Amino acid sequence: MGGQSYFRALIIFLVALIGSSHAQLQQGFYARRCPKAEQIVLKYVHEHIPHVPSLAAALIRLHFHDCFVRGCDASVLLNSTKTNLAEKDALPNLTVRGFGFIDTIKSILEAECPGVVSCADIVALTARDSVHAIGGPYWNVPTGRRDGLISNAPDARALPAPFHNLTTLITIFANVGLDVNDLVLLSGAHTIGISHCSTISTRLYNFTGKGGQDPDLDSEYATNLKTFKCKNINDQKTLIEMDPGSRNTFDLGYYKQVLKRRGLFESDAALLNSSVTRSIITQQLRSTQKFFLGFAKSMEKMGRINVLTGTKGEIRKHCALVNN
């Protein structure tokens, strides 16, 4: 009887172990059920991103905004309903783009292998492939994520904001298992893309609440912005390059701008407020290769935040809607 009990317990343990191993992210997760999945994503990205390189910044931001809220579960893609305001309609996500791009890739994959590839994996793969398509780093994207069922606008408060100080940023990153090194490296994504004048108007025109500009912002750069870009505090539409002159090139320009006190956001300037973060910036500037390797490592780490695997969540048929 004791032997049978032991054997039964061993079988249960092995089954649990196998289930656990299958529940982890892995390279080539779709090799059996949808072998062309990653190639389909890559092909679509390389057909379109070279014609609209600015979209690479939008797609990596989409991945970032997804992972920091409830983990990398594609919750940012879900539409609001009559009874629920979803993440994508929260204030920090109102300028997030790329939803249609992800939807198109999803439709292609659904035609190839219905109900197999998650929207969360599509977001992660598309972010990597689009950055690489414009000459940026390549990183491993193990797959097997499943899509979440919940998306609530208030949860978007977990996102780092352009006005956050260094202490707040470190705390927000630590909350999702990322460290100070990850903070500086992932901020390097600001080397591509654009922002709006409304994001920095306070820095330029009313930093103290009684007028004046942020003393941490280079005065010559601030004057240039006020003269040629953000001409008044109420400008809601004008776009500004995050890394002037090379917004579509993934390079070291962002870190060079930050050291010149020309980081666009207060959160960029905050990276100079610690000898540790300043040192990490200096280290990246030693070589583009070093930055690329570090960025790749942090992106892979970010892509694992609170993922749903195994039987958790679902594989959505449409990225904007939970399955019926």
N, C-alpha and C positions, 0 to 999 in steps of 0.2 A: 504493500500500500504506500509505504514511504517512498519507494522507488518511482511509483507512478506519479506521486505528487511532485517529486523532484523533476521528472521528465516533463510534466505538464507545465510546471513553472518555467522550465528552461525554454519550452516552445513559446510561451507567452512573452518571455524576455526577448527571444530572437525576433519574434514578430514585431514587438515594440521597437526593437533596435532598427529593423529594416524600415519600418514606417517612419521612424525618426530621421534615418539617413535620407529617405526619399523626400522628406519634408524640407530639406535644406536647399538653398540656392546652389546651382551647379552650372559649370560650363557645358554648353550643348544640351541643355535640359529638353529641348524640343527635337533632338536628333531622331527620335523614333516616331513621334506622333505628327511632327510637322517639320521635316528635315530642311525645307527651304525657307523657314521663317526668318532667320537672321539675314539671309541673303536678300529676301524680299524687302526688308526694312532698309538695308544698305543700298540696294539698287534705287529705291524710291528717293532716298535722301540724296544720293549722288546725282540723280537726274534733276533735282530741283534746287538744292541749296546753293550750288554755284551761281544760279541766276538770281537768287534772293539771299545773299550771304548774311544779311542782317537777321534772318530768321534763326540762325544758329544760336544767337544770344537769347532769343525768345524761348527756344526749345530747352536750352540748359536751365534757364530760369524756371520754366514750367516744371522740370524735374526737381529742382531745388525746392520750389514751393509745395510740391507734392510731398516730398520726403519729410519735410520739417513739421508737417501737420498729419498726425495719425500714422506716420510712416509712409514708405513708398508703396502706396496701395491704390493709386489713381483716384483718390477721393476728390482731388481738385478738378477732375474732369466732369463730375456729376452735376447735372442741372438742378436748379432749385425747383421745388414743387409748390403747390398751393399752401401746404402746411409747413414747409421747411425752406429756409434760406441757406443755400449751399455755399461751400468755401469759395467757389469761383465768383460769387457775388459779394464777397467780403471786400472791404476797402483795399487791403493790400493786393488783392488779386484782380482789381478792375482793369489794370493795364497789362495783365498777363495775356500773351498771345500764343498761337500755335495749336489751338484746339482743333481747327479744321484739318490741319496737317496730320495730326494723330488720328483723327476720324477716318481720313482717306486710307492711311496705312492699315488701320483696323479692318476696313471693308475689304481690302485686297487680301488680307490674311484670312478673313472669314470665308472668302470665296475659295481659298486654297485648302484650308483645314478648319471647318466650322467648330467654334466652341473650344479651341485649344490654346491659343495665345492670348495672354492677359493684356489688358490695357496698361497695367503697371509696368510690364516688361517692355511694351512698345515705347513708353515714355523714356525708360532708362536707355534702351538701345538707340533710340532716335537722338537723344541728347549727345551720346558718345559719338555716333556716326556723323552728326551735323558739325560738331566741333572739329572732328578729324578732317571733314571735307573742306574746311577753310584753312587747313594747315596746322590745326591745333593737335594736342596730344591724343593718343589712343590709350584706352584703358580696358581692362577686362570687365565684362558685364555678365556675371553669372546670372542665370535666369531661373524661373520657377516661382516668381511672385504671383500672388493672386489678388484680385480686385476687392477693395473694401465695399461695404454696404452702407456706410455712414459718411455723410458730409455735412458739417454744420459750420456756418459762417463764423460764429464766435471762436471756433478752434483756431482760426487764422491768426489770432493774437499771439500764437506761439512763434510766428515768423519774425526773424530779425528785421528791424526797420532801419531806414536810412538815417534816422535821428538818434539811434541808440548809442550809448557810450560803451567803452570797452568792457567794463564790468558786466553790463547787461548782455553784451554780445557773448562773452565767455560763458555766462550762465546759460543762455539759450542754447548754445552749441553743446555744452556739457549735458543738458537735459536730454539730448538725443545721442549721446555717446561720442561726441566729437570734441577734440581738444583744441588748445590754442594754435597748434601748428595747422590743424585742419581749417581753423578760422581764417588764418592768413592766406593759406593756399587757395581755399575756395573763393575768397574775396578776389583772388587773381582773375576770376572769370569776368570781372568788371573791365578787363582789357578789351572786351568786345561789347557792342550794344549801345543803347541810348537811354536817356531818361527825359523827364519833363521839367520845365522850369518850376512848376508848382512844387516839385519835390525839394528844391533848394531855395525857394524864394525867401524863406525866413533867414537863411544863412546870409543872403545878400542884402536884405532890406530891413529886417526887424529882429535881429538875433537876440537882443536884450529885452524885447518886448516894448522898448521905447525907441525903436529905430536902430540904425547901425548894422554893421556886418560882422560876421564871425571872425574874430582875430586869428583863428587857426587856419583861415583860408588866405592863401597868398593874395596880397592886395592888388597886384597887377592883374592876376587872373580874374579876381572878382570884378575889377573895373572893366575888363574885357567882356566878361559875361553880361554885365549890366548895360554895356554900350551896344553890343552886337547881338545878344541872344535874349536874355531875360530883362526886357527894358522896363518892366514894372512888376510890382509885387503880385498883381492879379493875373499875370500871364498863365493860362492853364494849358496852352496848346503847343507852344514852341518846344522843339526837341533839342537835346544837347548830347553830344558825344561823351561817353564815359571816359574814353581815352582819345583825346583830340588828335585827329590826323591818321588814326589807324584803328577805327572802330570795328572794322571787319577782319582785322589781323590778330591772331592769338599770339601775343608776344609779351615782352617784359615792360611794355609802355606804361601799364597801370601802376606798377611799383615805382617806376621812375617819377610819375606824376605825384604819387603819394609823398615821396621823399621831398619833392619840391613844394609841398603843402598845397597841391592842386588836385587832391582827391575830391571828387564831386560831392560826395555825401559826408555828413558828420561821422558816419560809421567808418568811412575810409580814413578820415583824419584821425579817428580814434586809434588807429593802428600805430600811430607814432607816440602814443601816450604811455608806452611801456618799453623798457629796454629789451624785453623778451620778444615782443612782436616786431619791434624795429629791427632786431637782429635777424629774425626769420626773413624779413623783407630783403635785407642786405645779402643774406645767403642765396636767395633766389636770383638776385642780380648777377651772381657769379657766372651763370650760364643758362641759356634757354633750356638746355637739356635737363639741368637740375630742376628747374621749375616744372617742366613737363612731367618728369618722373614723380615729383612730389604731388603735383595736382592730380595725376592719374591715380595715385594711391589714395588720396583723400576722396576722390569721386567714387572709387569702388567702395570705400568705407561708408560714404553717405548713402550709396545705393542699397545698403543692407539695413538701413534704419527700420526697425519694427516691421519687417516684411511679413506678409501673410503667406503661408505655404501649406502644403499638404491638403487638408480638407477645409481650411479656414477660408472665409470669403467665398468668392466665386470667380468664374471667367465670364465677364460681361459680353453679351452679344453686341451691344452698342456702348461705347465708352461713356456716354453722357447719361445712361440710364441703368439702374439695377435691373436684373432679370425679373420677369414676372414669376 
